[in-house]
Amino acid sequence: MTSAATPPPALVIENLKKGFRSPEGEVTTIVDIAAFQLNRGEQIALRGMSGSGKTTMLNLVAGILKPDHGRIVVAGREITVLSESDRDRFRAETIGYVFQTFNLLQGFSALENVMLGMMFGRGADRPAAAKLLDRVGLGSRVHYKPRQLSVGQQQRVAVARALANAPQLVLADEPTGNLDPRHASEALQLIREVCHESGAALLLVSHDPEVLGQFSRVDELSHINRAAA
């Protein structure tokens, strides 16, 4: 009797480099990562201060930016060889992203924001979107627009949207940065619980000691990213 094949890691980075050119023509390297791996279902926090390249790194992993050099493999698929449209499609289906600024569409309800996230992946599913919002404690506010929600509630909508397409990898860029300590703790617990329930791996970047203290594995981004050392 043969055992099932071991699933690939959620994320593998090899020899990744990204730089930006100034108006004067000088290229500054922002990301220079020799190797990094995140296993399936694993939750890792990266300690990253301002200027450490954290957002650029996450945008590269998400396929929002294309690297100058190197490989990024997400759930067994190398995204660095994909076209922009294919990266967009793959991101919608495989990666969830929780932004510090939430990035909710102000003219749409909480339910519609989650459904819009679904449209770029497996397709809008109203009952599933409502169930997600109920899971994050917003079952009675599905028709509220962002301006009618507290900052903490808006973050919960953002978490639901990030999980809308059952991603295998969730990226979180300072997800509690705009929240007070109580709501920050609640949001972090929610993100970790929902990722654990769905089996998604979590890569979170923060400089907040309270946030980092909740993780059993915390890596220094400056140790991983040679450009920030």
C-alpha positions, 0 to 999 in steps of 0.5 A: 500500500503506497502512501499519498504524496507529501504536499509541497511547501506553502512557500519556497523562495530562492535567490530572490532579488528586487530593486528600484531605480531612482530618477537619477538612474541609481538602482537600490536593492530592496529585497535580497533573499537567498532562501526561505521556506514556509511549510503547509499549515505553518504560521510564521511571524517576521519581525520587520521594521520600516525600511526592511523591505517587508511590504516589497517582499510580501508583494513579490510573494503575492505576485503583485510585483515581479522580481528581478531575479530568483524563484518564488514557488507557492503551493508547488507552482512557480509564480515567477514564470507566469504572465501578469494575468496568470499571476493575478488569477493564481493569487485570487485562487491561492493567496489571501492578503490582509493589508494594514489599511484594509483596502475595503471598497467604501461604496459596498457592503461587508458582504459585497466586499467579500463577494467581490474578492470571490469574483476574481477566484472561484466565483461569487458565492453569497451564502459562503460569503455570509457564512465567512462574515458570521464566522468573524463575528459580523453575521448581523452586519453583512449589509453595513458599509465600511464607514458604518463599521468600527475599525476593528470590524473593518479588519474582520471584513478584511480577514473574511475577504482574504479567506474568501477563496480558501487560500493555501497561503495567507499574507498579513502586512502589519494587520494590527497596525491600525488597531488599539491593543485590545482589538489588535489582540482579537484580530490576531487571534481571529486571523490565526484561528481561521487560518488553522481551521482552513489549513492555510499557512500564515506569513505575518510581518510586524514590528509589534512585540505583542503581536510577535510574542504570540508566535512560536517561530519569529524570524528577523526579516533583516536576517533573511533579507540581506538588503536590509542587513 
